[in-house]
Amino acid sequence: MAKFKYEGIDATGVLVKGDVEAENEKDVRKYLRANNIRAKKISPPSLLEMDINQWLLERGIGNNVPLKT
């Protein structure tokens, strides 16, 4: 899952901003609709914000090896 950022208008007309973990933009829209937020802007995560290790694990490509400290 990735962290999408959003801006929207809630039921009282107030601008709300936040982020949500979702598989894709369609799931973000479902989340916003379920929370009575009308989406104005949805931004996908940038490569710099992605957890590449988690992305690889979700696709069965990587191994869950802890980092050395």
C-alpha positions as CSV (number, residue, x, y, z in Angstrom):
1,M,0.0,0.0,0.0
2,A,1.1,3.6,-0.6
3,K,0.3,6.8,1.3
4,F,-1.8,9.2,-0.9
5,K,-2.3,12.8,0.1
6,Y,-5.7,14.5,-0.4
7,E,-7.5,17.7,-0.1
8,G,-11.3,17.9,0.1
9,I,-14.4,19.5,1.4
10,D,-16.2,17.9,4.4
11,A,-20.0,17.9,5.0
12,T,-19.8,21.3,6.8
13,G,-17.9,22.9,3.9
14,V,-14.5,23.0,5.6
15,L,-11.3,22.3,3.6
16,V,-9.6,19.2,5.0
17,K,-6.2,17.8,4.1
18,G,-4.7,14.5,5.0
19,D,-3.2,11.3,3.9
20,V,-4.4,7.7,3.7
21,E,-2.8,4.3,3.0
22,A,-4.4,2.8,-0.1
23,E,-3.7,0.5,-3.0
24,N,-4.8,3.0,-5.6
25,E,-6.6,6.3,-6.2
26,K,-10.0,4.5,-6.5
27,D,-9.6,3.2,-3.0
28,V,-8.7,6.7,-1.8
29,R,-11.9,8.0,-3.3
30,K,-13.9,5.3,-1.6
31,Y,-12.4,6.2,1.7
32,L,-13.1,9.9,1.2
33,R,-16.7,9.2,0.2
34,A,-17.2,6.9,3.2
35,N,-16.1,9.8,5.4
36,N,-18.3,12.4,3.7
37,I,-15.4,14.2,2.1
38,R,-15.6,15.5,-1.5
39,A,-12.2,15.2,-3.1
40,K,-10.6,18.2,-4.7
41,K,-7.1,16.9,-5.1
42,I,-5.5,13.5,-4.7
43,S,-1.8,13.1,-5.0
44,P,0.0,9.8,-5.4
45,P,3.1,9.1,-3.3
46,S,6.4,10.1,-4.8
47,L,9.2,7.6,-5.1
48,L,11.0,9.4,-2.3
49,E,8.1,8.7,0.1
50,M,7.7,5.1,-0.9
51,D,9.1,2.3,1.3
52,I,10.7,0.3,-1.5
53,N,11.4,-2.7,0.8
54,Q,7.7,-2.9,1.7
55,W,6.7,-2.5,-2.0
56,L,9.0,-5.4,-2.9
57,L,7.6,-7.6,-0.1
58,E,4.0,-7.0,-1.1
59,R,4.8,-8.3,-4.6
60,G,6.7,-11.3,-3.3
61,I,10.0,-10.0,-4.8
62,G,12.1,-9.1,-1.7
63,N,13.0,-10.9,1.6
64,N,12.2,-9.5,5.0
65,V,15.7,-8.9,6.2
66,P,16.2,-6.4,9.0
67,L,18.7,-3.6,8.4
68,K,21.9,-3.6,10.4
69,T,22.2,-0.8,12.9
